[in-house]
Amino acid sequence: MHDFRPDHPGPIDGWPDAGFDAVLHLLDRQIVDSNGQLVGKVDDIELVEDPDGRLVPTALLVGMAALLPRFGAHAFRSWARLAPAFAERYQPGVVEIDLVDDVTSGVHLSVERDGLLRSRIDEVGHPVRHRLSTLLAMRVDLPPDAGAASHHARVLDVRLRSRAGASGVQVGALLVGRGRPGSMLGYERSPERGPWLIASVVRWLHRHSRLVEVGDGVEVDWDAGVVRVAAGAAVRPVVDRSADGPA
């Protein structure tokens, strides 16, 4: 039996209590069961709207039906037409997020992989479900006082935090700016992360990026594909430029 569990601590200690970024720490990571066996890869993440409007990650989505839509509807439809008789082909495998035990260089589960992956079967009255990849494709309309950050901004990542008074995590903030999801590479988190020169370049490229706290003044319009941020919403620079410089 091969054990794929790393023998070093993860990028952040304390899942789910510490703040994690969905793209940086979860998306495209290997999923590993309680015996160290590979389950698959995190191809997307399911987000559900809870009664107070917060977005709550509820499942890791696995398989081509989760991965291909990230590259466009045409790629997904072309793949699905290869076997139109299989209805389940359109549905990704689902790993409930409450089965996640730890996050290091992989996503570690508290259960074995046998019989784990199932399709989501929606019933009457089911919650409104979205995918992280849909949110990452959205334009962000920032208020004018955001300066250069307000031009051509999009969602680059989402910051997950513990839910107050409940188990699990919720989307606490959006990392927005120019570029592509994951392009920060985590360098905005610490000036000590990685080689100084690379960290400085990445941080300079994202000098206009902003962290938008989800709450009053922030509206996610799924139909229009845009996040609207009103004046007065909690918005701050992601990168502290004063921290740059060689150690």
C-alpha positions in Angstrom: 0.0 0.0 0.0 1.4 3.4 -1.0 1.0 6.2 1.5 0.6 9.5 -0.2 0.3 11.5 3.0 3.1 14.1 3.2 5.3 14.1 6.3 5.5 17.9 6.5 2.9 20.3 7.9 0.5 22.1 5.5 0.6 25.7 4.4 -1.7 26.7 7.2 -2.4 24.7 10.4 -5.9 24.2 11.7 -8.4 23.1 9.1 -11.1 24.3 9.2 -10.5 27.0 11.8 -7.7 28.8 10.0 -8.3 30.9 6.9 -7.9 29.0 3.7 -8.1 30.2 0.1 -10.2 27.9 -2.1 -8.1 28.1 -5.2 -4.7 28.2 -3.5 -5.3 25.4 -1.0 -8.1 23.2 -2.4 -8.6 23.5 -6.2 -6.7 20.9 -8.2 -5.2 19.3 -5.1 -5.2 15.5 -4.8 -7.9 14.0 -2.5 -6.5 11.3 -0.2 -8.6 8.9 1.9 -7.9 7.9 5.5 -5.7 5.0 4.3 -3.5 7.3 2.2 -5.1 6.1 -1.1 -5.9 8.5 -3.9 -9.5 9.3 -4.5 -9.2 11.9 -7.3 -8.6 15.6 -7.7 -10.6 18.6 -6.6 -11.9 19.7 -10.0 -14.4 22.2 -8.6 -16.1 23.2 -5.3 -19.8 23.3 -4.7 -21.1 26.5 -3.0 -24.6 26.8 -1.4 -26.4 29.9 -0.4 -27.5 29.6 3.3 -30.6 31.4 4.6 -28.7 34.6 5.6 -27.2 34.9 2.1 -23.7 33.6 2.9 -22.0 31.2 0.5 -21.0 27.9 2.2 -18.7 25.3 0.5 -20.6 22.0 0.9 -18.7 19.6 -1.4 -15.6 18.9 -3.4 -16.5 18.0 -7.0 -14.5 15.3 -8.8 -14.3 14.2 -12.4 -14.5 15.4 -16.0 -18.1 16.7 -15.4 -16.6 19.1 -12.9 -13.3 19.9 -14.7 -14.4 20.5 -18.3 -17.0 23.3 -17.6 -14.0 25.3 -16.3 -12.7 25.4 -19.8 -15.9 26.4 -21.5 -19.4 25.0 -22.3 -18.3 23.8 -25.7 -15.6 21.5 -24.2 -18.1 20.0 -21.8 -20.9 19.5 -24.4 -18.4 17.8 -26.8 -17.3 15.4 -24.1 -20.8 14.6 -22.9 -22.0 13.8 -26.5 -19.5 11.0 -26.6 -21.8 8.9 -24.5 -25.3 10.6 -24.5 -27.0 7.5 -23.1 -25.3 7.9 -19.7 -27.2 10.5 -17.8 -24.7 10.4 -14.9 -22.0 11.5 -17.3 -23.3 15.1 -16.7 -22.9 14.9 -13.0 -19.6 15.1 -11.1 -18.7 12.9 -8.2 -19.3 14.6 -4.9 -17.2 14.4 -1.7 -19.0 16.2 1.2 -16.7 18.8 2.6 -17.4 17.7 6.2 -15.4 14.6 5.4 -12.3 16.7 5.0 -10.0 16.0 8.0 -7.0 18.1 7.1 -5.5 20.2 4.2 -1.7 20.0 3.5 -0.2 19.5 0.1 -3.3 17.3 -0.4 -6.9 17.2 0.9 -7.1 14.4 3.4 -10.4 12.7 4.3 -11.6 11.0 7.5 -13.1 8.0 5.6 -12.0 5.3 3.2 -12.5 5.8 -0.5 -14.6 2.6 -1.2 -18.0 3.7 -2.5 -17.3 7.3 -1.6 -18.0 9.2 -4.8 -21.7 9.7 -5.6 -23.6 12.1 -7.9 -25.6 14.9 -6.3 -29.4 14.1 -6.3 -31.4 17.2 -5.9 -34.8 16.9 -4.2 -37.7 19.3 -3.9 -36.7 22.2 -1.8 -33.0 21.7 -2.2 -30.7 24.7 -1.6 -29.4 26.9 -4.4 -26.2 25.4 -5.6 -23.3 27.1 -7.5 -19.8 26.2 -8.5 -16.6 28.0 -7.5 -15.6 28.1 -11.1 -18.7 30.2 -11.9 -17.7 32.8 -9.2 -14.1 32.9 -10.5 -15.3 33.9 -13.9 -17.1 37.0 -12.6 -16.3 40.6 -13.2 -16.1 42.7 -10.1 -17.5 46.3 -10.0 -15.5 48.1 -7.3 -16.4 51.6 -6.1 -14.3 54.5 -7.6 -12.4 55.0 -4.3 -10.7 51.7 -5.0 -8.4 53.5 -7.5 -6.7 51.5 -10.1 -8.1 48.3 -8.6 -11.6 49.2 -9.9 -10.5 48.7 -13.5 -10.9 45.2 -15.1 -11.1 43.5 -11.7 -12.3 39.9 -11.4 -12.6 37.3 -8.7 -9.1 35.6 -8.2 -9.9 33.5 -5.1 -12.2 33.2 -2.2 -11.1 33.2 1.4 -12.8 30.5 3.6 -13.3 31.1 7.3 -14.9 29.2 10.1 -18.7 29.8 10.4 -19.6 31.7 13.5 -21.8 29.5 15.7 -21.8 26.6 13.3 -19.5 23.9 12.0 -17.6 24.1 8.8 -16.4 27.0 6.7 -18.0 29.8 4.7 -16.9 32.3 2.1 -15.7 35.2 4.2 -14.0 37.4 1.6 -13.2 37.6 -2.1 -9.7 38.3 -3.4 -10.2 40.4 -6.5 -7.9 42.0 -9.0 -6.3 41.5 -12.5 -4.8 38.3 -13.8 -6.0 34.8 -13.4 -7.3 32.7 -10.4 -4.3 31.4 -8.5 -1.9 33.9 -9.9 -1.0 35.2 -6.5 0.6 31.8 -5.6 0.1 32.6 -1.9 2.8 35.3 -2.0 0.3 37.9 -0.7 0.1 36.0 2.6 3.7 36.4 3.8 6.8 38.3 2.6 8.8 35.2 3.8 7.1 32.8 1.4 9.4 31.5 -1.4 12.4 33.2 -3.1 12.5 36.9 -2.3 12.8 38.0 -6.0 9.8 35.9 -7.2 7.7 37.0 -4.2 8.5 40.7 -4.9 7.6 40.4 -8.6 4.3 38.6 -7.9 3.4 41.1 -5.1 4.2 44.0 -7.4 2.0 42.6 -10.1 -0.9 42.3 -7.6 -0.3 45.7 -6.0 -3.8 46.8 -7.0 -5.6 43.6 -5.8 -8.1 44.0 -3.1 -9.7 41.8 -0.3 -13.4 42.4 -0.3 -15.2 41.3 2.9 -18.5 39.5 2.0 -21.3 41.3 3.7 -23.2 44.5 3.5 -22.6 46.3 0.2 -21.4 43.2 -1.7 -23.9 41.5 -4.1 -23.1 38.4 -6.2 -25.3 38.5 -9.3 -25.1 35.0 -10.6 -27.4 35.7 -13.6 -25.4 38.7 -14.8 -22.0 37.2 -13.9 -20.9 40.2 -11.9 -20.0 41.0 -8.2 -21.1 44.5 -7.3 -19.3 46.2 -4.4 -20.9 49.4 -3.1 -19.1 52.4 -1.6 -18.6 51.8 2.1 -18.1 48.0 1.8 -15.1 46.6 3.6 -12.3 46.7 0.9 -8.6 46.8 1.6 -5.3 46.1 -0.3 -4.3 42.4 -0.4 -0.6 43.2 -0.6 1.2 45.2 2.1 4.0 46.7 -0.1 5.8 47.9 3.0 6.7 44.3 3.7 8.7 44.0 0.4 12.4 44.0 0.4 15.2 41.4 1.0 15.4 39.9 4.4 
